[in-house]
Amino acid sequence: MAFPCFDQPDLKARFTLGVTAPTDWSVISNAPGLMAETMSTITATQFAETRSISTYLFAFAAGPFELLNRTAGLPNVWVRKSQVHRAVPEIPQIQTVTANGLKFLADYFAQPFPFPKYDMVLIPGFPYGGMEHAGATFLNEDAMLFRTAPTETDRFNRSITLLHELTHQWFGDFTTMRWFDDLWLKEGFAQYMAYRTMAALAPAQDVWKRFYEQIKPAAYAIDETLGTTPIYQDIPNLLDAKSAYGAIVYNKATGLLRALAFLIRDEAFRNALRTYLHEHPYGNAQWSDLVGAFERASGKNLEEWATAWIRQRGMPEVTTDWSCSDDRLIGLTLTQQNVLGEGRTWPIATEVLLGYSNSEPVRLRVQFSDATTSVAPAKGQACPAYVFANNDDYSYGLFSPDTKSRAYFEQHIGGVSDPFRRTLFWGALWDSVRFVQMAPKDYLSVALQNLPSETDEALMRSIGQRSAFALHKYVWAQIRGELTPQFESLAIDRLFHSTDQDLRIMWFRTLTGLAATPPALDQLKDLLSGKLSIPGVELRPLDRWSMVTALLAHNDPAAKSFYEAEQKRGPEDERLKYSYVAGAAKPDAENKKWYFDDYLHDAARQEDWIEQSLGPFNFWNQSDLTEPYLRPALEALPQLKQQRKIFFILRWLSAFIGGQQSAAADTEVHQWLDSAQLDKDLRLKVLQELDDLDRTVKIREAFP
């Protein structure tokens, strides 16, 4: 709204900017400030001309910002003056990660940082994790300055966000996709290079394990649905550009880039990126330009690979079949089929693991594109205890364990010493639940058996979250009633007795998400009142509000008093926001009616307030209260697409469809979808989110 333009990325220009603002404000933009003239209470700031950039990369921020820890050789970080006390402990790490990342990326790309300076501005209520304006990245304030007690994984995720936006200065700002159908050229590469940079900067962090945990599940959760799309999408105009944003370009494309690096080897991958950037300085490119660079660098014809993975939707499900005689493998075959049942195959490069109970595993590199392939090097190997067809997560797809291997994982997963391998096997078990091959109660039993000794904080987080999901969605009420107290007791014990502080924090979060019985809710009240404390952990505002939300959602008799007490703590803007968010959990019909009306009709309500309240509104135990809003929520989609920002629709659908578990609700959504007049983008997004409700119904029917 700052100026009229054709807002398309291949129309680049140089921008000059002048801003008049109150003298006690700071103004930050893409280019360095040239001069500032003060007149009484007003200051006029003139900025230098920018390099050639796309319109969407132009930006300025004006307000009561303070520049913290100005240090030669470190990027600038601007923070609201009211948040300086929160920011001071965090800024050195933010600056150091970014500065080290800048050095690594400039060397990796053989291209110096492409702009005259780099500022980071922390924005309250920012609707994204970050936005890569050339030379002036905006970052979500709460993603940088933690409002919950942070773990090492939280700090790692912050570093990934910083490096993602930093990579965009090359992939997106310096060389920009020609149009939004190639959005993955910037988003997929920024995300992949963030992890590759972290792997170089922090090798002890087990980065590729974290890559699997944080990238792959979101990609697979979309790609296995009828709402998925190819990575390359036909975007006819700017109004439809929102449809390109989501897990396909942010997660699937990222996962495929790792698969491509495995296929052509790291050196060829790096050389191709250098060529691509050097051939399009301050210009635009499309995916064929990048694929051409990969072909030249590797000497491989990648047409089949690119067509299958970039232009074809969905993914393969890869299954294994093997047999032994006289303690030797006599055959191992891999079979792929389209998980959507739409035919087609993919060229796959993977590493097959033959695992043994008392000896080192055997790794076999395999490439195939047919529906079935025989793994010749496996013949004659010692008979394995299990086979896993995607060791170290080099490939992309659903790699389903065979019956014998799955049984081994169930019985021995706690004894797998390698954290990455253990994480992959837990992922395989969870996929078995979601594809109705393993009873959710069996998964929960394995979790209860192994969680007490799990020492990897990120894996413990994953198992805990999936266990809560299975308890609240996949199992029937009777089984939930039997198992929930066991999980609560485990969480309470580990919360106070884990020797690792990060584990204590994660067990606190697990307890808050699982607590449903009076003894567990009493623990939350004692933590809120100060009767109990977690050793070495200082709870922060959102930790307290999460406990209040749980008490409200379960209609605890003391919930109201704790809610009112929390409303008196902290700055006014924070009290107003978080009391709004938590209040949505009150299990009262009039309360739900007020919130839903507010969502759709209060134009002044901040979008991040609504987004954060959608989960409490649709709390898992309130589906009867929220079911009447399912159809109105669906009918509001065209209005929301027009009025809200790019990720809002998915979060809205995830909350309202995801808040239901019944076959009746599933039928209602399908019937509405059959008759609704929706554009293609919205229809696909409904199908994406409906998939898990379909799975919930199928799982409950299969395991009554």
ChimeraX attribute file (.defattr): number of C-alpha atoms within 10 A of each C-alpha:
attribute: neighborCount
match mode: 1-to-1
recipient: residues
	/A:1	4
	/A:2	6
	/A:3	5
	/A:4	6
	/A:5	9
	/A:6	9
	/A:7	12
	/A:8	16
	/A:9	20
	/A:10	17
	/A:11	15
	/A:12	19
	/A:13	13
	/A:14	12
	/A:15	17
	/A:16	14
	/A:17	17
	/A:18	16
	/A:19	16
	/A:20	16
	/A:21	17
	/A:22	17
	/A:23	17
	/A:24	11
	/A:25	15
	/A:26	18
	/A:27	23
	/A:28	22
	/A:29	26
	/A:30	29
	/A:31	26
	/A:32	19
	/A:33	16
	/A:34	11
	/A:35	11
	/A:36	14
	/A:37	12
	/A:38	13
	/A:39	10
	/A:40	8
	/A:41	9
	/A:42	14
	/A:43	19
	/A:44	16
	/A:45	19
	/A:46	19
	/A:47	20
	/A:48	17
	/A:49	15
	/A:50	20
	/A:51	21
	/A:52	18
	/A:53	25
	/A:54	25
	/A:55	20
	/A:56	15
	/A:57	19
	/A:58	22
	/A:59	20
	/A:60	16
	/A:61	19
	/A:62	14
	/A:63	16
	/A:64	16
	/A:65	23
	/A:66	17
	/A:67	16
	/A:68	16
	/A:69	15
	/A:70	12
	/A:71	10
	/A:72	7
	/A:73	9
	/A:74	19
	/A:75	18
	/A:76	20
	/A:77	24
	/A:78	25
	/A:79	23
	/A:80	18
	/A:81	14
	/A:82	12
	/A:83	15
	/A:84	16
	/A:85	9
	/A:86	14
	/A:87	22
	/A:88	13
	/A:89	11
	/A:90	14
	/A:91	19
	/A:92	16
	/A:93	13
	/A:94	22
	/A:95	21
	/A:96	15
	/A:97	20
	/A:98	22
	/A:99	17
	/A:100	16
	/A:101	24
	/A:102	22
	/A:103	12
	/A:104	17
	/A:105	21
	/A:106	15
	/A:107	13
	/A:108	16
	/A:109	19
	/A:110	16
	/A:111	14
	/A:112	13
	/A:113	20
	/A:114	18
	/A:115	19
	/A:116	13
	/A:117	14
	/A:118	25
	/A:119	22
	/A:120	27
	/A:121	25
	/A:122	25
	/A:123	21
	/A:124	15
	/A:125	14
	/A:126	17
	/A:127	19
	/A:128	14
	/A:129	18
	/A:130	22
	/A:131	23
	/A:132	23
	/A:133	27
	/A:134	32
	/A:135	27
	/A:136	29
	/A:137	25
	/A:138	24
	/A:139	24
	/A:140	19
	/A:141	21
	/A:142	15
	/A:143	21
	/A:144	23
	/A:145	20
	/A:146	19
	/A:147	16
	/A:148	19
	/A:149	18
	/A:150	18
	/A:151	18
	/A:152	13
	/A:153	15
	/A:154	17
	/A:155	18
	/A:156	17
	/A:157	17
	/A:158	20
	/A:159	21
	/A:160	23
	/A:161	23
	/A:162	25
	/A:163	27
	/A:164	28
	/A:165	28
	/A:166	30
	/A:167	27
	/A:168	25
	/A:169	26
	/A:170	26
	/A:171	23
	/A:172	30
	/A:173	28
	/A:174	23
	/A:175	25
	/A:176	29
	/A:177	22
	/A:178	19
	/A:179	19
	/A:180	26
	/A:181	21
	/A:182	23
	/A:183	25
	/A:184	27
	/A:185	25
	/A:186	24
	/A:187	25
	/A:188	25
	/A:189	26
	/A:190	26
	/A:191	28
	/A:192	24
	/A:193	25
	/A:194	23
	/A:195	25
	/A:196	19
	/A:197	24
	/A:198	23
	/A:199	15
	/A:200	13
	/A:201	15
	/A:202	13
	/A:203	11
	/A:204	9
	/A:205	14
	/A:206	13
	/A:207	20
	/A:208	20
	/A:209	19
	/A:210	19
	/A:211	19
	/A:212	18
	/A:213	18
	/A:214	15
	/A:215	20
	/A:216	21
	/A:217	16
	/A:218	16
	/A:219	24
	/A:220	21
	/A:221	16
	/A:222	24
	/A:223	25
	/A:224	21
	/A:225	21
	/A:226	20
	/A:227	21
	/A:228	22
	/A:229	23
	/A:230	20
	/A:231	25
	/A:232	23
	/A:233	20
	/A:234	15
	/A:235	16
	/A:236	11
	/A:237	11
	/A:238	13
	/A:239	10
	/A:240	15
	/A:241	17
	/A:242	16
	/A:243	23
	/A:244	24
	/A:245	15
	/A:246	18
	/A:247	22
	/A:248	27
	/A:249	26
	/A:250	24
	/A:251	25
	/A:252	28
	/A:253	28
	/A:254	27
	/A:255	26
	/A:256	20
	/A:257	21
	/A:258	23
	/A:259	19
	/A:260	22
	/A:261	16
	/A:262	16
	/A:263	19
	/A:264	18
	/A:265	13
	/A:266	14
	/A:267	11
	/A:268	19
	/A:269	21
	/A:270	16
	/A:271	18
	/A:272	22
	/A:273	21
	/A:274	18
	/A:275	19
	/A:276	20
	/A:277	23
	/A:278	15
	/A:279	15
	/A:280	14
	/A:281	17
	/A:282	20
	/A:283	21
	/A:284	22
	/A:285	21
	/A:286	17
	/A:287	18
	/A:288	12
	/A:289	14
	/A:290	16
	/A:291	19
	/A:292	18
	/A:293	22
	/A:294	25
	/A:295	17
	/A:296	15
	/A:297	19
	/A:298	19
	/A:299	11
	/A:300	12
	/A:301	13
	/A:302	18
	/A:303	12
	/A:304	12
	/A:305	16
	/A:306	17
	/A:307	13
	/A:308	18
	/A:309	22
	/A:310	20
	/A:311	14
	/A:312	17
	/A:313	21
	/A:314	27
	/A:315	27
	/A:316	25
	/A:317	19
	/A:318	22
	/A:319	18
	/A:320	20
	/A:321	15
	/A:322	20
	/A:323	14
	/A:324	16
	/A:325	11
	/A:326	8
	/A:327	12
	/A:328	15
	/A:329	17
	/A:330	17
	/A:331	18
	/A:332	18
	/A:333	15
	/A:334	20
	/A:335	18
	/A:336	24
	/A:337	20
	/A:338	20
	/A:339	18
	/A:340	16
	/A:341	10
	/A:342	10
	/A:343	10
	/A:344	16
	/A:345	20
	/A:346	22
	/A:347	17
	/A:348	22
	/A:349	20
	/A:350	21
	/A:351	20
	/A:352	22
	/A:353	20
	/A:354	21
	/A:355	19
	/A:356	15
	/A:357	13
	/A:358	7
	/A:359	8
	/A:360	9
	/A:361	16
	/A:362	16
	/A:363	16
	/A:364	17
	/A:365	14
	/A:366	18
	/A:367	14
	/A:368	18
	/A:369	16
	/A:370	15
	/A:371	17
	/A:372	16
	/A:373	15
	/A:374	16
	/A:375	18
	/A:376	13
	/A:377	13
	/A:378	22
	/A:379	17
	/A:380	14
	/A:381	15
	/A:382	18
	/A:383	21
	/A:384	21
	/A:385	16
	/A:386	21
	/A:387	25
	/A:388	24
	/A:389	25
	/A:390	22
	/A:391	21
	/A:392	17
	/A:393	22
	/A:394	22
	/A:395	22
	/A:396	25
	/A:397	25
	/A:398	23
	/A:399	24
	/A:400	22
	/A:401	24
	/A:402	16
	/A:403	14
	/A:404	13
	/A:405	19
	/A:406	23
	/A:407	15
	/A:408	16
	/A:409	22
	/A:410	18
	/A:411	12
	/A:412	14
	/A:413	20
	/A:414	17
	/A:415	11
	/A:416	14
	/A:417	9
	/A:418	8
	/A:419	16
	/A:420	22
	/A:421	17
	/A:422	20
	/A:423	23
	/A:424	20
	/A:425	22
	/A:426	23
	/A:427	21
	/A:428	20
	/A:429	25
	/A:430	20
	/A:431	19
	/A:432	20
	/A:433	20
	/A:434	19
	/A:435	14
	/A:436	18
	/A:437	16
	/A:438	19
	/A:439	20
	/A:440	25
	/A:441	20
	/A:442	13
	/A:443	21
	/A:444	21
	/A:445	14
	/A:446	19
	/A:447	22
	/A:448	18
	/A:449	13
	/A:450	18
	/A:451	19
	/A:452	14
	/A:453	12
	/A:454	16
	/A:455	15
	/A:456	15
	/A:457	20
	/A:458	23
	/A:459	22
	/A:460	22
	/A:461	19
	/A:462	17
	/A:463	24
	/A:464	25
	/A:465	16
	/A:466	17
	/A:467	25
	/A:468	21
	/A:469	16
	/A:470	21
	/A:471	23
	/A:472	19
	/A:473	26
	/A:474	27
	/A:475	23
	/A:476	16
	/A:477	12
	/A:478	8
	/A:479	12
	/A:480	17
	/A:481	14
	/A:482	10
	/A:483	17
	/A:484	20
	/A:485	18
	/A:486	12
	/A:487	24
	/A:488	23
	/A:489	15
	/A:490	17
	/A:491	27
	/A:492	20
	/A:493	14
	/A:494	22
	/A:495	24
	/A:496	19
	/A:497	14
	/A:498	18
	/A:499	12
	/A:500	15
	/A:501	20
	/A:502	22
	/A:503	23
	/A:504	25
	/A:505	28
	/A:506	23
	/A:507	25
	/A:508	24
	/A:509	21
	/A:510	24
	/A:511	26
	/A:512	24
	/A:513	18
	/A:514	24
	/A:515	26
	/A:516	20
	/A:517	14
	/A:518	12
	/A:519	13
	/A:520	20
	/A:521	23
	/A:522	15
	/A:523	18
	/A:524	24
	/A:525	21
	/A:526	12
	/A:527	16
	/A:528	20
	/A:529	12
	/A:530	9
	/A:531	9
	/A:532	13
	/A:533	15
	/A:534	15
	/A:535	15
	/A:536	12
	/A:537	14
	/A:538	13
	/A:539	18
	/A:540	13
	/A:541	18
	/A:542	15
	/A:543	19
	/A:544	20
	/A:545	22
	/A:546	20
	/A:547	27
	/A:548	29
	/A:549	27
	/A:550	24
	/A:551	27
	/A:552	23
	/A:553	25
	/A:554	20
	/A:555	15
	/A:556	17
	/A:557	10
	/A:558	14
	/A:559	21
	/A:560	16
	/A:561	11
	/A:562	20
	/A:563	20
	/A:564	12
	/A:565	13
	/A:566	18
	/A:567	19
	/A:568	12
	/A:569	11
	/A:570	11
	/A:571	10
	/A:572	10
	/A:573	8
	/A:574	14
	/A:575	17
	/A:576	14
	/A:577	18
	/A:578	20
	/A:579	20
	/A:580	17
	/A:581	24
	/A:582	25
	/A:583	22
	/A:584	26
	/A:585	26
	/A:586	23
	/A:587	22
	/A:588	14
	/A:589	11
	/A:590	10
	/A:591	14
	/A:592	21
	/A:593	14
	/A:594	11
	/A:595	20
	/A:596	18
	/A:597	10
	/A:598	14
	/A:599	19
	/A:600	14
	/A:601	10
	/A:602	10
	/A:603	10
	/A:604	7
	/A:605	12
	/A:606	13
	/A:607	16
	/A:608	16
	/A:609	17
	/A:610	22
	/A:611	18
	/A:612	17
	/A:613	23
	/A:614	24
	/A:615	21
	/A:616	23
	/A:617	28
	/A:618	27
	/A:619	26
	/A:620	20
	/A:621	17
	/A:622	19
	/A:623	21
	/A:624	16
	/A:625	17
	/A:626	23
	/A:627	21
	/A:628	13
	/A:629	18
	/A:630	19
	/A:631	15
	/A:632	12
	/A:633	19
	/A:634	20
	/A:635	15
	/A:636	11
	/A:637	18
	/A:638	14
	/A:639	10
	/A:640	17
	/A:641	19
	/A:642	10
	/A:643	11
	/A:644	12
	/A:645	13
	/A:646	17
	/A:647	16
	/A:648	18
	/A:649	21
	/A:650	15
	/A:651	15
	/A:652	20
	/A:653	22
	/A:654	21
	/A:655	23
	/A:656	24
	/A:657	27
	/A:658	22
	/A:659	27
	/A:660	24
	/A:661	26
	/A:662	18
	/A:663	15
	/A:664	12
	/A:665	21
	/A:666	20
	/A:667	13
	/A:668	15
	/A:669	18
	/A:670	16
	/A:671	11
	/A:672	13
	/A:673	15
	/A:674	11
	/A:675	8
	/A:676	12
	/A:677	12
	/A:678	15
	/A:679	10
	/A:680	10
	/A:681	15
	/A:682	19
	/A:683	17
	/A:684	18
	/A:685	22
	/A:686	23
	/A:687	20
	/A:688	23
	/A:689	24
	/A:690	22
	/A:691	19
	/A:692	21
	/A:693	25
	/A:694	18
	/A:695	19
	/A:696	24
	/A:697	18
	/A:698	16
	/A:699	22
	/A:700	19
	/A:701	12
	/A:702	12
	/A:703	14
	/A:704	8
